[in-house]
């Protein structure tokens, strides 16, 4: 449970760190930046995906891209 809290804290911190400049970037660029940060922290077994902003999604939103038209969502496991 403690490792899950630490992981969520890392993901949230990553999101906050890149959210503002990522707003206008392409989704592929934002996903690559997030993946690099998660990999550097040793996170494995995750999926990040860009989906339309208005699409309901239960996964954790960790960023935005393409001028706010899409959001980057994160999930752990397969």
C-alpha positions in Angstrom: 0.0 0.0 0.0 2.8 2.4 0.9 4.5 1.8 -2.6 1.2 2.6 -4.3 1.0 6.0 -2.4 4.6 6.7 -3.4 3.8 5.8 -7.0 0.7 8.0 -7.1 2.7 10.9 -5.6 5.4 10.5 -8.2 2.8 10.4 -11.0 1.1 13.5 -9.6 4.4 15.3 -9.2 5.3 14.4 -12.8 2.0 15.8 -14.0 2.3 19.0 -12.2 5.9 19.5 -13.4 5.0 19.3 -17.0 1.3 20.3 -17.1 1.7 24.0 -18.0 4.3 23.7 -20.9 2.7 20.5 -22.1 -0.6 22.2 -22.8 0.4 23.3 -26.3 2.7 20.3 -27.1 1.8 17.3 -29.3 0.5 14.3 -27.5 3.4 12.1 -28.6 5.9 14.7 -27.2 4.1 14.9 -23.9 3.8 11.1 -23.6 7.5 10.7 -24.3 8.4 13.2 -21.6 6.1 11.5 -19.0 7.4 8.1 -19.9 11.0 9.3 -19.6 10.3 10.6 -16.1 8.5 7.5 -15.0 11.2 5.3 -16.3 13.8 7.3 -14.5 11.9 6.8 -11.3 12.0 3.0 -11.9 8.2 2.7 -12.6 7.4 -0.4 -14.7 4.2 -1.9 -16.1 2.4 1.2 -16.9 0.4 2.5 -19.8 0.0 6.2 -20.9 -2.5 7.1 -23.6 -3.9 10.3 -25.2 -7.7 10.4 -25.3 -10.2 13.2 -26.2 -10.7 15.6 -23.4 -14.5 15.0 -23.4 -14.2 11.2 -23.3 -15.0 9.8 -19.9 -12.1 7.8 -18.5 -11.6 6.1 -15.2 -7.8 6.2 -15.4 -5.8 8.9 -13.7 -5.3 12.0 -15.8 -1.7 13.1 -15.7 -1.4 15.7 -18.4 -3.0 17.5 -21.4 -1.8 18.1 -24.9 -2.8 19.6 -28.3 -4.0 22.8 -26.7 -6.3 21.1 -24.3 -8.1 19.0 -26.9 -6.7 15.7 -25.4 -5.7 14.4 -22.0 -3.0 12.0 -21.1 -4.2 9.1 -18.9 -2.2 6.7 -16.8 -2.9 3.1 -15.7 -0.8 0.4 -14.0 -0.6 -3.2 -15.0 -1.8 -4.9 -18.1 
